[in-house]
Amino acid sequence: MRWLLLALSGAALFIYARVADLALLGLLSKGIPVIALLLWMQQAPAGTYSRWIRIGLLCSLAGDILLDWPGDLFVFGLGAFLLAHLAYLRAYFSDCKRPAWPALFIAIIVGGGMFSVLASAGLGPLLIPVLCYATAIGAMLWRALARLNQPHINQRGAWLAAVGALLFVLSDSLIGINRFVAPFAAAPYAIILTYWLAQWAIATSAQQRFR
């Protein structure tokens, strides 16, 4: 409960900072929800899965800071989140290695669709980095979906991981649309709320894995 309160307090502080246009407060508070999840993850069952989820959260925390740091560090933030998705991918691979062709098809459609929309707006020198990122997040989504309906995996945890992966794709798609295609006023709030929910669901999947 204390980590939930810390996460909610940090989230409220960050939203206030965005509304009041307080850049420094926003930078200092943005990572608090993920820090709270990292502290909460100390209670998760030990193992390869939870270890890689922690690594993914740490990379995400770095990405949070880089994306809001004064100056344009978008590429570095993109790289940090790329590593986060690879860490989550490794976690999902740790207990399920079946091909899961329907899940792969869905991931290709989602990841390819996201990249096509962004590429149509003209990415310039960011074309290759965004392609690599879309491939990584598509692979992460594939492996999250592949774990569904597997008898040796706790299905509550599997569904949480899958929902978290889908929310992460949604959040990242909103970032790309807002930055490259058509900026919209609600973007900062829609992006951060779907992102926090995604991280919560993924972290909770580690807590539920053996229950």
N, C-alpha and C positions, 0 to 999 in steps of 0.2 A: 504493500500500500504506500509506503514512504517513497518508493521510486516512482510510482504512478503520480503521486502528488508533486514530486520534483519535475517530472516530465510535463505535467499540465501547467505548472507554474512557469516553466521555461517557455512553453508554447504560447501562453498568454502574454508573457513579457515580449516575446518576439513579434507577435501580432500587433501589440500596442506600439512597438518601435516602428513597425512598417506604417501603421496608420498615422503616427505622429511624425514620420520621416526623421527618425533618430538613428542614423546609420551606425554609430558606434555601439549603441545599445543593441541594435539588431545583430551586429557581428558577434557581440559577446554572449547573446542569449540564444542564437540559432542552434547551436550544438547541444544545448542542455537536454532536450528530449532524448537524443541519441546517447549522451553520456549516462542518462538515467537508465536506458536500456542496457548499456554495457555493465553497469553496476548490478542491475537485476539479473543479468545473465550469469552472475556468479552462482546463482541458485540452480542453474540448468544442469541436467545430468551430464557428467563428463563424457568426452568422446570426440571422435573426428568431426561429427556433425556440428556440435555446439562450438568447437574450437574454430571452425571455418566461418561460422555465423559471427562470432566475435571479431574475427579478422575483417569480415565484410563491414561490420559496424564501425570499426576503427577507420577503414578506408573511407567510408561514407562521412564520418566526422571530419576527416581531412578535406573531403570534397565540399562539405558545408562551408568551411572556413574559406577555402580558395575561391568559391563562387561569389562570396560576399566581400572578399578583401578589396580594399581600394585599388583601382586599376583593373584592367581587363585580364583576368587569369582564367578565362573560360576554358581554354585548352587544358590547363593543369587540373582544374576541377573535373573536367571530362575524364581525364586520365585517372584521377582518384576514384571516381565512380565506376570506371571501367574495371579497375582492380577489385572494387567491391562486388561487382557482378560476377567476376571470375571466382572470387572467394565463395559466393553463394552457390555458384555452379559446382564447385568442388564439394561443398557440403551436400548438395542434392545427389551428386554422383556417389557419395560415400555409402549409401544404402540402397541404391537402385541403379542398375546399369542396363536395364532392358531398353531396346530401341524405341518402343512406344511411337510407332509411325503416325497415328492420328495426332498425338501431341506435337510431334515434329512438324507436321503439316500446319497446325494452328500457329505454332511459333514462327514458321517461315512467313505465313500470311501477315501476322501481326508485325514482326520485325521488318519485313520487306515493305509493308504498307507504310510504316512509320518513316523509313528511309526514303521511300519514293516521294512522299509528301514534302519532306524537307529538301530533298535534292531538286524538286521541281521549282523551288523558290530561289535556287542558286546558292550553293554553299561556298563556292570559291575554294580557297586553300583548306577549308575545313571539310571538304568532301571525303577524303580518306579517313581522317579521325572519326567523323560521324559514322561512316560505313563500318569501321571497326567496332565502334560503340554499339551500333544497331545489331551487329552480328553477335556480340557478347550478351546483350540483354535478351536477344532472341534465344540464344542457347540456354541462358539461365531460365527463361520461361519454359522452354521445352523440358528441361530436367525437373522443374517444379511440377509440371503437369504430368510427367511420366510417373511420379510417385503416387498418384491417385489410384485407388482400388488395388493396392498391393497388400496382400494379406500379412506380410511381415512388418508393415509400417503402420504406426498409429494413424488412423485416418483423420482424426481431428487435427493433428499436427500437419498432416499432408495437405489438407484443405487450407489451413492457415498459410502454409508456405505458398500454395498456388495462388490464393487471393493476394498475398503480399507481392508476389511476382507480377501479377496483373496490374495491381495498383502502382507498382514501380514503373511499369511500361507506360501507364497512363500519365503519371507525373512527369516522366521524361519527355513524353510526346508533347505535353503542354508547354514544357520549357522550349522545345524546338519550335513549336508553332508560334509561341509568343516572341521568340527571338528572331526567327527567320521568315515566317510566313505572314502572320497577321497579329500584331500585338493587341491585347485586350486588357481592360482595366482590372478584371478579377483574377488575372493570371497569377500574381504572386501568392494569393491566398489559396487558390485551387491547387497550385503546384505544391505548396508546402504541406497542406492538409493531406493530400493523397500520398505524399512522400512519408510523412510521419506515420500514417496508418499502415503503409506498406512495411516500414521498418518494424512497427509494433507486431504486425502479423507474422513476419519472418522470425523475429526474436521469440515470439510466443510459440512458434512451431517447435523450437528447441526445448522449451519448457514442457510441451505436451508430448514429446516424442515417445516416451516410454510409459505414459499414463493411460 
